[in-house]
Amino acid sequence: MDLAGVAARGGINWLSDGREAAMTRIRHLICTTIVAAGLMLSASHSFAQQPDTGDQPGLIADDSYELDPEWQKQMVYYRTTEPPGTIIISTTERHLYLVQPGGRALRYGIGVGRDGFQWQGLLNISRKAEWPDWVPPPEMIERQPYLPRFMAGGPGNPLGARAMYLGTTVYRIHGTNRPDTIGTKVSSGCFRLVNTDVADLYDRVPVGTKVVVRQKPEL
């Protein structure tokens, strides 16, 4: 018997078996990676398509909903260099201030933009509307394709009872049919108040009112 030949063939078989096992492990790893990547993409797509809980067209506002005291309209001491009649919005505090004489301000609780949709700047109220129609802008439709392209003003409209349009932007100070979202971060960049508060503010400020949007409190 050729022992050397047997040993050689055994070595070849052993190497062949080793290579096949290694290839099997590699194929298994590749398949696992592809499946994991598919699950991640699927989860990301599902997350992107999830409804924005802050926008529920057709829902009639619950007028009996009582705000937490933190978000209820109240007169407060407020130090600022801005003149009376100015609106100052603090997105971090989730408060809107209407500056009054004597170091005071009317403070309203608001809902603000969710993470990634907050901004700051200086604008003026360019237009006002009672029970405004809602036309979601194209960029909002792209993110939330389930939204209507047009919705007439009324109790089920997400813009609520009043709207004050900020400059030439797509942003507004408006009411809501979701009073439970006041004090939260749910919008696409607009500022919402309960309908009684937005109607009160609407009657107090004219077109041309200065609006200061801040992400940090004034020092």
N, C-alpha and C positions, 0 to 999 in steps of 0.2 A: 504494500500500500504506500502510495506517495503521500506521506504525512505533510510534507511541505505544500503540496498542491491543495490538499484538504484545508490546511490552515489558511492558505491564500484565498481559496474560495469562501471560506468562512468569514475572513476579514472583509472580502468584497461585499458579501451578503450583509454583514454587520454595518458597513458604511452605507450601503443602499438603504437599509432599514432606518438608519439614523437620518439620512437625507429626507426620506419620505415623512418621518415623524416631524422633522423641522419644517418641511413644507406644509404639513397639515396644521401645525401651530400657527404658521404665518397666515395661511388662508383663514383660519379661525379668527385671528386678530384683525385681519382686514374686514371680514364680515361684521365683527362686533363693532368696529369703528364706524363702518357705513351705517349700521342700524342706529348707533348712538347719535351720529350726526343727523340722520333723518328725524329722530325723535326731537332733537334740539330745534331743528328748523320748523317742525310741526308745532312745537310748543310756542316758538317765537311768533309764528303766523297766527296761532290761536289767540295769543296775548294781544297782538296788534289789532285783531278783529273783535275783541271783547267790547261790548257796549260801554260807552262812557256813562256811568251811573248818574252824572250830573245833568244829562240831557235826556228827558223822557217826554217827547212830544205827545200831546193829547192828555197827559195826566192833569187832572184838576187839582189846584193847590188846596191843601188842607188849612183853611183859615183859622182853625182852632188850635193849630200847632203853636206851642209856647216856646219862645227862644230861651236858651240859657241866659241868665242875667248878664254874662260877659258880652253877649251879642245884642242886647237890647239897646235901643236908642236912649242916649242920656247926655246931659251936659257935663263936661269935664274941664278941669284946668288943663291948659295946653299951651306950651311955650313954643313959639315959632316967630320967624321974621316975616312970614307971609302975611299980607293984609287980610282983614275980614272979608268974607265972601269967597275966599280961595278954598278949593277942595284939595285935601291931602290924603292920599291913599297909602297905607302901610301894608304891603303884602305879607311881611313877616308877622305883624300883629293881627292881620285880618280885620283891620278897622279902617273906616273911612271917616275923616274929620272934615267938618265944615267950619272953618275958622270964624269965630265971633269976636266982638270987641272985648277988651278987658282981660286978655289972657285966657280966654275960654274957647271951647269948640263943642259943637254937637258931634257926638261920636255914634257911628252906626256900625253894627256887625256886618261883615260881608263874607262872601265866598270868593276865592281867588283862583288863579290858574294853577293847575296841577304841575308837578315837577317837570321842568323842561319847557313850560309855557308861561313862566313869570317874566316880567320885564319892568323897566323903569324909564321915566322920561317926563317931559313937560309938554302938555297939550292944552287945548281949549275945547269946551263943548261947542261943537259945530252945528248940532241939530238936536231937536227934542221931539219925541213922539209919544202919544198916548195909545196904549194897547197896540204896540207896533207889530207889523208883519215880520216874519223871520225868513231870511234868505241865507242859509249857511254858505259861507264862501267856498270856492273850489277846493282850497287846501284842506278845509274841514271835511268836505265830502270825500276827499281822497282818503283821509284817515278813518272816517266813519261813514262808509258807503250806505249804511242802513238809514241815514237821516233823510227826511223829506227835502226836496229841492226848494219848496216854498210852503210856508204855513201862515195863514191869515192870523191877525192878532185876535186874542181872546184868552179866556181863563186857562186853556190847555196849552198855551204857547209858552215855550221855555223862556222867552224874554219878559214875560210877566206883564204888569200893568203899565209900566213906563220904561222908556229908554232914552238915554242921553249919549249921543255919539261923540267920540273923541277924535277931533281933527279929521284927517282923511284916512285914518286907519280902519281896520275891521273891528276895533275894540269899542266896547260900550260899557256904561254903567246902566244896569237894567234890573228889572224885577225877576221873579222866578216862580215856577210852579213846583219847586222843591225847597220849601222853607227849611227842611232838615239838613240842607247842604250849607247853610250859613255857618261860617267858622271853619270851613273845610277847604281843601285844595282839589277842585274837581273840574274847573272850566278850561277852555282853550285860550284863556288870556283875558277874558272879560271879567267884570266885577258885578256880582249879584247881591241884591238886598231883598228882604221880604217885601211883598207888594205894598204894605202899608208904609214902610220906611222909604221905598223908592218914590212913592207918590208924595210923601212929605218933602223929600229932598228936591224932587222935580219942581214943586211949587216955590221953593226957596231960591233956586239958582236960574239965571237967564242964560240964553245962548251967549257964548263968549267967555263964560266963567273959566278961570284958570284952574287946571287940574295938574297936580304934582303927584307922580307915582314913584314911590320909594320902596326899596327892598330892605332898607335899614332905617331905624329911627333917626330923626334929626338930632344932632348933638347940641 
